Amino acid sequence: MNTYITINYVLLAIVFTFLFVEGMSAISFIYDRKSLPNVKKYLDPIWGIVGTFVVFFVVNTEVLYPSIMPAIDYMYVFPILLATLLFIGRNVFLVFSEYIWKDSKFSQLILARIYSLITFVIIIILLSIFISIISGIGANATLTGFSAAIFLSNPYVLGFIAGTLLIAFGLSFVFYKIEKIKVLSPISTVLGLLLFVFSISRLGLSINYVTYALAAAIALISILYYVMGTARREAIFITVFLSVISINFLNYGKVFGTESLTAYLNNSAVSYASILVTIVGGTLLTVMLLFFLYMYRLPDKENSSDNYQESSDEDEKIGIANLYIISNNNKVNGKEYKTGKNRKR
């Protein structure tokens, strides 16, 4: 087992785990408007780190497999460029929904839902590229062309993507404690898992008892939430990460169906240097992510009344002053104001 390939697989698993969480966030924005405050509480500290990990993985891949990158770039140039442009749009609308919506004609919810639609397209594109590279569906034998018609006409490719989105929908109830028709959580999760596992097996990818054990664990997470109201976000992170990395290791070194990834591995001294940079950089990114989560994360409230409401004009004028406790005697622009229990400023 090659160390370079293993670390690259770990990075890929981290990227897709974060994208899966963003997928759950996007689904929640669309499905239940009342989930907006709770979703943004967890989305705000990680959305920037997601992009950093994506770039980190891409750079690491380019260093490790320089000889195969021209073929990948040539075959997937359009979806890669489209995903890049949409990623910029995703950042813009997410920032707008967080900071600029109060001064615009659009509500925070509308901007968040536009972000959701863009995120869906990005996830579908990246899943398509991943499954095409690992299975070879749509790529010709000489790796010089890609047929979108062949790729999209394969029912198991569509099943793979649809199954992933169904799992994300089902687990979004658990991750954000959505109560709106929560019976859909186990139904969607189980159906998605069945479709996902069946599709990857039909695509020629290897599965074994580990695959079924992880599928059972994911289904159990959703069922327990529906029956007992128990929700552990950490369990979702762990099971999704293990699921992605298990697919990679069960199909270790497999690329374009029959090609060996080790044949494209860069054996120069650059590879060793890239490992050091990856370990150091990955550690720093992880520490930053944990720090941001710690700073942003607020205590969960079982009886939370975090229902989505549009801010009133009066609230919007207060702005950052909400962050401070205004003393009884305040001077603003040279004038003194009194505040108290029965007084208004």
Secondary structure, 3 states (H helix, E strand, C coil): CCHHHHHHHHHHHHHHHHHHHHHHHHHHHHHCHHHHHHHHHHHCCCHHHHHHHHHHHHHHHHHHCCCCHHHHHHHCHHHHHHHHHHHHHHHHHHHHHHHHHHHCCCCHHHHHHHHHHHHHHHHHHHHHHHHHHHHCCCECCCCCCECHHHHHCCHHHHHHHHHHHHHHHHHHHHHHCCCCCCCHHHHHHHHHHHHHHHHHHHCCCCCCHHHHHHHHHHHHHHHHHHHHCCCCHHHHHHHHHHHHHHHHHHCCCEECCCEEHHHHCCCCHHHHHHHHHHHHHHHHHHHHHHHHHHHHCCCCCCCCCCCCCCCCHHHHHHHHHHHCCCCCEEEECCEEEECECCECC
